[in-house]
């Protein structure tokens, strides 16, 4: 049975009307035995390496500093309800779907769109967005490393006020930290001033420019990138070996910190405050928006990292179990991290005599580099030890996530330019990432970080996520995905996954995206910086129409409609990378088409299936 359509050649250049037969993907020797046309993709040493690498990728900064504060400001314990709902109907389905397509095709986040070449701009845009994240993640990693190094001092350097600081109170002291100074202004803890004045030399605004980065932070940024390059330089097998340490050791530290946190005086007040539900928040659409964005950053979905990692899997690896395990573990880690952080905050409120815990809660950088160090300085026993543990844990979590997302960028480039040696791509990405990362280490850098995080990461990722799901579920088709899973794993996909992929997940993402544009607020920075943010967003988002036009122009059919239709169909070599498996897959799909065509079923569902597989 032959199937005629417009398809691209293997390299994606030029298209002709050709006949695809089940045996076409296989090259035959003279004796009739199949031979592999190109070398197979590098693979993980063991399936456990893939699991550990995904844990290291998904469990990171977002679990420690983003989740606790996001939960607090969006309803405390009540936030857990929308977060769990979002996890089940958005997070886990996307996680499993990306794993499926990455493993099935053995392609990275750009090449995976060989299933619909007109949508390849999604993968390119996601690569740009994830590179933006990489640049500021490494900057945060550099700050973490700086704190880790100084934690080995005889006394924590932020425990006491510098003589040059005004309206300062030593962080090692207990009592009211907000008492008024000599001029009537509120005093700040030395830990807060240490971060602002000694580490970052922070500006209050960008009116005077960015300034120059601190040389100590620059050295820390170099070391951070050297660690990443050292892991990735030899390929996926070396990073797989390191993943055991990066995935497991942070949990040992978290366990130690959890025990210490819950045994502090006042800790349970903080923990109960963290879980105290504010039920009225459940009706606030912004809470659900926060749950979705937290889910994206916590699980690292729609960034390309999962597709890249899965593409190095063996074809029959049971990723269904992995998806369930990792998403459950990620949520549990976020809740435990929240207990650790708010236990410490409860202790801070206790020793300072602050009855309102909300007044000592700060989010993001303030939570990690101001509030937590302030409490560490108050520890009467081994403050340096617990400071080393905390910042070493953060450093390992950051490295684990960065290795995954940098792998995504490297894989995207290498898939498109396989002639370039992999280690050269690693060095190139590191050099460019280092140069851009210097911007965030300037006195005005944290303001720029917040700006680019919103435009270049959050907004761009949500936009491209909507198109990604529409492509996988509506253009390629949920039924086709399910048949791929059946061919690959030998299991039939349940109704829950079909409904989520086909209706619930993409619709919810589109609704959340619309809300994010409706509720958009201009950042309080000079106009030029807002324009820069919009340009970065546009550069990512406009990859989609740009590559779509390119794909259509490359497919020169008899009519423009045929060219458009061809651009949305899978390429000739779409399927498993192994030629024999791809031949079997082509025959498998062709037989399914024949069964659909020969069926007497006239239901709407059957007609939809016929259309999807035509």
C-alpha positions in Angstrom: 0.0 0.0 0.0 1.5 3.3 -1.0 1.0 6.7 0.6 1.7 9.8 -1.5 2.4 13.2 0.1 4.7 16.1 -0.1 7.6 15.5 2.4 11.0 17.0 3.0 14.2 15.0 2.5 16.3 13.9 5.5 18.3 17.2 5.6 15.1 19.3 5.3 16.1 20.9 2.0 13.9 20.8 -1.0 10.7 18.8 -1.3 9.1 16.7 -4.0 6.0 14.7 -4.4 7.2 11.2 -3.5 5.8 7.8 -2.8 6.5 6.5 0.7 6.6 2.7 1.2 7.3 0.8 4.4 10.7 -0.3 3.1 11.9 3.2 2.0 13.6 4.2 5.2 15.9 1.2 5.1 19.0 0.9 3.0 19.7 -2.7 1.9 23.0 -4.5 1.4 23.4 -6.8 -1.7 22.4 -9.8 0.4 19.1 -8.1 1.4 20.0 -7.4 5.0 19.3 -3.9 6.4 22.2 -1.6 7.2 22.1 1.6 9.3 22.4 4.7 7.2 23.9 6.8 10.0 25.4 6.2 13.4 23.0 5.9 16.3 22.6 8.6 18.8 24.7 8.5 22.0 22.8 6.8 24.8 22.7 6.9 28.6 24.9 4.2 30.3 21.9 3.0 32.3 18.2 3.9 32.6 18.9 5.0 36.2 21.2 7.6 34.9 18.4 9.1 32.9 16.1 9.1 35.9 18.7 10.7 38.2 19.5 13.3 35.5 15.8 14.2 35.2 15.6 14.5 39.0 18.6 16.8 39.0 17.1 18.8 36.1 13.6 19.3 37.6 14.6 19.7 41.3 16.4 23.0 41.5 16.3 26.7 42.5 12.5 26.8 41.9 11.8 24.3 44.7 13.9 26.1 47.3 13.4 29.8 46.7 10.4 30.2 44.4 7.9 27.7 45.7 7.8 28.7 49.4 7.2 32.3 48.7 4.9 31.8 45.8 2.8 29.5 48.0 2.7 32.0 50.9 1.6 35.0 48.8 -1.0 33.0 46.9 -2.9 31.4 49.8 -0.5 29.4 51.8 -1.9 25.9 52.3 -4.7 26.8 49.9 -2.2 27.2 47.1 -1.3 23.6 47.3 -4.8 22.7 46.0 -4.5 24.6 42.7 -0.9 23.6 42.4 -1.7 19.9 42.7 -4.6 20.2 40.2 -2.3 22.0 37.8 0.4 19.3 38.3 -2.1 16.6 37.4 -3.8 18.2 34.4 -0.9 20.3 33.0 2.5 19.5 34.5 2.5 15.7 34.5 0.8 15.3 31.0 3.3 17.7 29.4 6.2 16.0 31.2 5.1 12.6 29.9 4.4 13.9 26.4 7.8 15.5 26.0 9.5 12.4 27.2 7.5 10.3 24.8 8.3 12.3 21.7 12.0 12.8 22.7 12.5 9.1 23.2 10.4 8.0 20.2 12.2 10.2 17.7 15.7 10.5 19.3 15.6 14.2 18.4 16.2 17.3 20.4 13.8 20.2 21.0 14.3 21.6 17.4 14.6 18.4 15.4 11.6 16.9 17.1 9.4 19.2 15.0 10.3 17.1 12.0 6.8 15.8 12.8 5.5 19.2 11.5 8.3 21.2 10.0 6.3 24.4 9.8 6.3 24.5 13.6 10.1 24.2 14.0 10.2 27.8 15.1 8.7 26.6 18.4 11.9 24.6 19.2 14.1 27.5 18.1 12.2 30.0 20.2 12.4 27.6 23.2 16.1 27.4 22.7 16.4 31.1 22.8 14.2 31.3 25.9 16.2 28.6 27.7 19.5 30.3 26.9 18.1 33.4 28.6 17.4 31.3 31.7 20.9 29.8 31.5 22.6 33.2 31.5 20.9 34.4 34.7 20.9 30.9 36.4 24.6 30.8 36.2 24.8 34.4 37.6 22.7 33.2 40.6 25.0 30.2 40.9 28.0 32.5 41.0 26.4 34.5 43.9 25.7 31.1 45.7 29.3 30.1 45.2 30.4 33.4 46.7 28.3 32.8 49.8 29.5 29.1 50.0 33.2 30.2 50.0 32.8 32.9 52.7 30.8 30.5 54.8 34.1 28.8 55.7 35.2 32.0 57.5 35.9 32.0 61.3 32.8 34.2 61.6 30.1 34.6 59.0 31.0 37.9 57.3 27.4 39.1 57.3 26.9 38.5 61.0 28.2 42.0 62.0 27.7 45.5 60.6 30.5 47.1 58.6 31.6 50.4 60.2 30.7 52.2 56.9 27.0 51.1 57.1 24.5 53.4 58.6 21.2 52.3 60.3 22.5 48.7 60.6 22.0 46.1 63.3 24.1 43.0 63.7 22.4 39.9 62.4 23.9 37.8 65.2 21.9 39.7 67.7 18.4 38.7 68.8 15.7 41.2 69.5 13.8 43.7 67.4 15.7 44.2 64.1 13.4 47.0 62.9 14.1 49.4 65.8 14.7 53.0 64.7 18.2 54.4 64.2 19.6 57.7 65.3 17.8 59.6 62.4 14.5 57.9 62.9 14.8 55.4 60.0 14.3 51.7 60.4 17.5 49.7 60.8 18.4 46.9 58.5 20.0 43.6 59.4 23.7 43.3 58.5 22.9 40.2 56.4 20.7 42.3 54.1 23.2 45.2 53.9 26.0 42.6 53.2 24.2 41.4 50.1 23.3 44.8 48.9 26.5 46.7 49.6 29.3 44.1 49.7 28.2 41.3 47.3 26.1 43.1 44.7 26.8 46.9 45.3 23.2 47.2 44.3 21.6 50.2 42.7 18.1 51.3 43.6 17.3 52.0 39.9 18.8 51.9 36.5 18.7 55.6 35.9 22.5 55.8 36.3 23.2 52.7 34.2 24.2 49.2 35.1 27.7 49.8 36.6 30.5 47.2 36.6 30.5 43.7 38.0 32.3 42.8 41.2 35.6 40.9 40.4 34.9 38.3 43.0 31.6 37.5 41.5 33.2 37.3 38.0 35.7 34.7 39.3 32.8 32.7 40.8 31.0 32.9 37.5 34.1 31.5 35.8 34.3 28.6 38.2 30.5 27.9 37.8 30.9 27.7 34.0 34.0 25.5 34.4 32.0 23.1 36.5 29.3 22.9 33.8 31.8 22.5 31.0 33.7 19.9 32.9 30.6 17.7 33.2 29.3 18.2 29.6 32.6 18.2 27.7 32.6 14.4 27.2 29.0 14.0 26.3 25.9 12.6 27.9 27.6 9.6 29.5 29.8 11.7 31.7 26.9 13.9 32.8 24.9 10.7 33.5 27.6 9.5 36.0 27.6 12.9 37.8 23.8 12.8 38.0 23.9 10.3 40.8 25.7 12.8 43.1 23.8 15.8 41.9 20.4 14.1 42.4 21.0 12.3 45.7 23.4 14.4 47.8 21.1 17.5 47.9 18.4 15.3 49.5 20.9 14.3 52.3 21.5 18.0 52.9 17.8 18.9 52.8 17.2 16.1 55.4 19.8 17.6 57.7 18.5 21.1 57.3 14.9 19.9 57.8 15.8 18.3 61.2 17.6 21.4 62.2 14.8 23.7 61.1 12.0 21.9 62.9 14.0 21.8 66.1 14.5 25.6 66.2 12.4 27.7 68.6 9.4 29.1 66.9 9.9 26.9 63.8 6.4 25.4 64.0 4.8 28.8 64.0 6.5 29.5 60.6 5.6 26.1 59.2 2.0 26.4 60.3 2.0 29.9 58.7 3.3 28.4 55.5 0.5 25.8 55.4 -2.3 28.0 56.8 -4.9 28.1 54.0 -6.5 31.4 52.8 -9.5 29.9 51.1 -10.6 33.1 49.4 -7.5 32.9 47.3 -8.9 29.9 45.4 -11.3 32.2 43.5 -8.4 34.5 42.4 -7.4 33.7 38.8 -3.9 35.1 39.6 -3.4 32.2 42.0 -4.0 29.7 39.3 -1.7 31.6 37.0 1.0 31.5 39.7 0.4 27.7 40.0 0.9 27.2 36.3 4.1 29.3 36.1 5.5 27.6 39.3 4.7 24.2 37.7 6.6 25.1 34.5 9.7 26.3 36.4 9.6 23.6 39.0 9.3 20.7 36.5 11.3 22.5 33.8 8.7 21.7 31.1 8.5 23.3 27.7 12.1 24.4 27.9 13.5 21.6 25.7 15.5 19.9 28.4 13.2 16.9 28.9 13.0 16.3 25.1 16.8 16.5 24.9 17.4 14.1 27.8 14.8 11.6 26.6 16.3 11.6 23.1 19.3 9.8 24.5 17.2 7.0 25.9 16.9 3.4 24.6 13.8 3.1 22.4 11.9 0.8 24.8 12.7 2.6 28.1 9.6 2.7 30.3 9.3 6.5 30.6 5.7 6.3 31.9 7.0 5.2 35.3 9.8 7.8 35.2 7.3 10.6 34.5 5.1 9.7 37.5 8.1 9.2 39.9 9.8 12.5 39.0 6.7 14.7 39.0 5.7 13.3 42.4 9.2 13.7 43.8 9.4 17.2 42.6 6.2 18.2 44.4 7.3 16.5 47.6 10.6 18.3 47.5 8.9 21.7 47.1 6.8 21.0 50.2 9.7 19.8 52.2 11.8 22.8 51.1 8.9 25.1 52.2 9.0 23.5 55.7 12.8 24.1 55.9 12.6 27.7 54.8 9.5 28.7 56.8 10.8 26.8 59.9 13.8 29.1 59.7 11.6 32.1 59.2 9.5 31.2 62.2 12.7 31.0 64.2 13.7 34.5 63.0 10.3 35.9 64.0 10.7 34.2 67.4 14.2 35.6 68.2 13.3 39.1 67.0 10.1 39.3 68.9 8.1 39.8 65.7 4.6 38.4 66.2 3.6 38.9 62.5 5.6 36.4 60.5 4.5 38.0 57.2 6.8 40.9 58.0 9.9 38.8 57.9 8.9 36.9 54.8 10.7 38.0 51.6 10.8 36.3 48.2 13.3 35.4 45.6 16.8 36.7 46.2 15.8 38.3 49.5 14.6 35.0 50.9 17.8 33.1 49.8 20.5 35.7 50.3 19.1 38.0 53.0 16.5 36.3 55.3 18.2 32.8 55.4 21.7 34.1 56.1 20.3 36.5 58.7 18.9 33.4 60.6 22.1 31.4 60.1 24.1 34.3 61.9 21.8 33.8 64.9 22.6 30.1 65.3 24.4 29.6 68.6 25.9 26.3 67.5 27.9 25.8 64.3 26.5 28.6 62.1 29.2 28.1 59.6 28.5 24.4 59.2 24.8 25.0 58.5 25.6 27.9 56.2 28.0 25.6 54.2 25.3 23.0 54.0 22.6 25.4 52.8 24.7 27.1 50.1 26.3 23.8 49.0 22.9 22.4 48.5 21.8 25.4 46.5 25.0 25.1 44.4 24.4 21.4 43.6 20.7 22.0 42.8 21.7 24.8 40.4 24.4 22.8 38.7 22.0 19.9 38.2 19.4 22.1 36.6 21.9 23.9 34.5 23.5 20.8 33.1 20.1 19.7 31.8 19.1 23.0 30.2 22.6 23.6 28.7 22.4 20.1 27.3 19.1 21.2 25.6 20.8 24.1 23.8 23.9 22.0 22.9 21.7 19.2 21.5 19.6 21.7 19.5 22.7 23.1 17.9 24.4 19.7 17.3 21.2 18.2 15.7 21.2 21.1 13.2 24.9 21.1 12.7 26.2 17.6 13.3 29.5 18.3 11.6 30.5 20.6 14.5 32.3 18.6 17.2 30.3 18.5 20.4 33.0 19.9 22.7 33.3 23.0 20.5 29.6 23.7 20.9 30.0 23.3 24.7 32.8 25.8 24.8 31.0 28.2 22.5 27.8 28.2 24.6 29.9 28.6 27.8 31.8 31.6 26.5 28.6 33.4 25.2 26.7 32.5 28.4 29.6 33.8 30.6 29.7 37.2 28.7 25.9 37.7 29.0 25.9 36.6 32.6 28.3 39.4 33.5 25.3 41.8 33.0 23.4 40.3 36.0 26.4 40.7 38.3 26.5 44.5 37.9 25.0 46.8 40.6 21.9 47.1 38.4 22.0 43.5 37.2 19.3 42.1 39.5 16.8 44.6 38.1 17.7 43.5 34.6 17.4 39.9 35.7 13.8 40.4 36.9 13.0 42.1 33.6 14.4 39.4 31.3 13.1 36.6 33.5 9.6 37.9 32.8 9.9 38.8 29.1 12.5 36.3 27.9 11.6 33.3 30.0 8.1 33.3 31.6 6.2 35.1 28.8 8.1 33.5 26.0 7.8 30.0 27.4 4.1 30.3 28.1 3.5 31.5 24.5 5.6 28.8 22.9 4.1 26.1 25.3 0.7 26.8 23.9 1.9 26.3 20.3 3.9 23.2 21.3 0.8 21.5 22.8 -1.3 22.6 19.8 1.3 21.0 17.5 1.7 17.8 19.3 -2.0 17.3 20.1 -3.9 18.9 17.3 -1.5 18.9 14.2 0.4 15.7 14.8 -2.6 14.3 16.7 -3.3 12.7 20.0 -4.2 9.4 18.2 -0.9 9.4 16.4 1.0 10.1 19.7 -0.9 7.2 21.3 -0.1 4.8 18.4 3.6 5.9 18.7 3.5 5.0 22.4 1.9 1.6 21.6 4.5 0.9 19.0 7.4 2.0 21.3 6.3 0.6 24.7 3.6 -1.9 23.8 1.0 -0.2 26.0 -2.3 1.5 25.2 -2.7 5.1 26.4 -5.6 5.7 28.9 -8.4 8.1 28.5 -7.0 10.5 31.1 -3.9 11.2 29.0 -5.9 11.5 25.8 -8.3 14.1 27.4 -5.5 16.1 28.9 -3.4 16.2 25.8 -6.3 16.8 23.4 -8.4 19.3 25.4 -7.7 20.2 29.0 -3.9 21.0 28.9 -3.7 23.1 25.7 -6.9 25.0 26.5 -5.8 25.8 30.0 -2.4 27.0 28.8 -4.0 29.3 26.2 -6.3 30.7 28.9 -3.4 31.4 31.2 -1.4 33.0 28.4 -4.3 35.3 27.6 -4.6 36.3 31.3 -0.9 37.0 31.4 -1.2 39.6 28.6 -4.4 41.1 30.1 -2.8 41.6 33.5 0.5 42.8 32.1 2.1 45.7 34.0 4.9 47.8 32.6 8.1 47.3 34.6 9.3 50.3 36.6 12.5 50.7 34.7 13.7 53.2 32.0 11.7 52.8 28.7 14.7 51.4 26.9 14.9 48.4 29.2 11.2 47.6 28.7 11.7 47.9 24.9 14.7 45.5 25.3 12.4 43.0 27.1 9.7 43.2 24.4 12.4 42.7 21.7 13.7 39.6 23.4 10.1 38.2 23.7 9.5 39.1 20.0 12.8 37.5 18.9 11.7 34.2 20.5 8.0 34.3 19.5 8.6 35.4 15.9 10.7 32.3 15.2 7.4 30.5 14.7 6.0 32.4 11.7 9.5 32.8 10.3 10.3 29.1 10.2 6.8 28.3 9.1 7.2 30.6 6.0 10.6 29.0 5.3 9.1 25.5 5.5 6.3 26.3 3.2 8.5 27.9 0.6 10.8 24.9 0.6 7.9 22.6 -0.3 7.1 23.4 -3.9 3.9 21.5 -4.7 1.5 22.0 -7.6 -0.5 24.5 -5.6 0.3 26.6 -2.6 -2.3 24.7 -0.6 -0.4 21.5 -1.2 2.8 23.2 -0.1 1.2 24.4 3.1 -0.3 20.9 3.8 3.1 19.3 3.2 4.8 21.7 5.7 2.5 20.4 8.5 3.1 16.7 7.7 5.9 14.6 9.2 9.1 14.4 7.2 10.1 11.3 5.3 12.6 10.1 8.0 10.2 10.8 11.0 10.2 8.0 13.5 12.7 5.9 15.4 16.4 6.6 14.5 17.0 2.9 13.9 16.3 2.2 10.2 14.8 -1.2 10.8 12.5 0.1 13.6 11.5 3.0 11.4 10.6 0.6 8.5 8.5 -1.5 10.9 6.9 1.7 12.2 6.0 2.9 8.7 4.4 -0.4 8.1 2.6 -0.2 11.5 1.1 3.2 10.7 0.2 2.1 7.1 -1.7 -0.9 8.4 -3.6 1.4 10.9 -4.5 3.7 8.0 -5.9 0.8 6.1 -8.0 -0.4 9.0 -9.4 3.1 9.4 -10.2 3.4 5.7 -11.8 0.0 5.6 -13.9 0.5 8.6 -17.7 1.0 8.3 -17.7 3.1 11.5 -19.2 6.5 10.7 -18.9 8.2 14.1 -17.4 11.6 14.5 -14.5 10.2 16.4 -13.7 7.7 13.6 -13.9 10.5 11.0 -11.4 12.5 13.1 -9.0 9.6 13.2 -9.2 9.2 9.5 -8.4 12.8 9.0 -5.5 12.7 11.4 -3.9 9.7 9.7 -4.7 10.7 6.1 
